[in-house]
Amino acid sequence: MGRRVVVSRRPAALRRPRGRSDPGERGADVPAIVGRQLRQALLTVGAVAGLLVGTPIVAVWVPDPVAWVALSVVVQAAWVGLAVLQLRRAERLER
């Protein structure tokens, strides 16, 4: 058996990083953050709904098959753009 050692302070790997507060101290901010993220998510859902409704309407006006390919590319780019914006805004709200 090894001998016992008295530890007078936490090891460096377990210490709390400087400049950051205790998670328990920020618990009151959680409902506000969740509310802001919910509003942001609803805006994104509105944009997605507009894209879903607008695409068939534009497709009716565009009879050319080449334009359909362009429309498909634009819609896919819009999906990716909305996803990236939602992710960045949600991360920003958490900071």
N, C-alpha and C positions, 0 to 999 in steps of 0.2 A: 504494500500500500504506500501511496505517496504521502508526503506531509502536507498539512493544511497551510494555506497562505491567506492572510488577511488582505482583502482588496480595499484600498482606501478611496478609489475613484473608478468610474466606469472606463472600460477600455475605449480606445479612440474610435473603433469601428461602431460602437454602440452609442456614442455621445450624439446629442442632438446638434445638427449643424448650426453654426452661428448665423444670426440674422434672420432666422426663421422662428416663427412663434410656435407654441404648443398647439397641436391640432384641437385640443379641447377649448382653447381660447377663441378659435374661429368658428365654433359650432353654431353661433348665432347668425353667421352670414350665410349659412347653407340655404335656408328658405329663400332668401333674396336672390342668390345665384341660380337656384332652380327655377324661380319665377322668370328671371331674365332669359335663361336658356329655353324655357317653354315658349316665351314670346318669340324668340328667335326661330325656334323650330316651327312655330305656326306660320311665320313669314315664309319660311322655306317651303312648307307644305302648300301655301298659297301660290308660290311661284311654280311649283311642280304641277299643281292643278291647272294653272294657266297654260303651262306647256302641254299638258295632256289634252286640254280642251282646244287650244289654239292650233295644234298640229293638224288634226283632221280638217279644221276649217280652212287652213292655208292649203292643204292638199286638194281640197275641192276646187280651189281657184287655179291650181297649177296642173294643167293637163299633160304637160310634157314629161315623158319618162326620165329624161336626164335631170330635170328639176327635182324629181322624187329622190334621186340619189343624193343630190345636194341637200335636200331637206332632211334626209336621214342623217347625214353627217352633221348638220347643224344641230339637230335634236340631241344626238349623242354628245356633242361638245357642250351643249347646254346642261346635260345631266352631270357631266364631269365637273363643269364650272360650279353648278349649284352644290355639289357634294363638297368640293374644296372650300367654297365660301362658308358653308355650314360648319365644317370642321374647324376652320380658322376662327370663326366667330365664337364658337363654343369654347375653344381653348382660351381665347382672349377673355371671355367672361369668367373663366375659372381663376384667372390670375388676380 
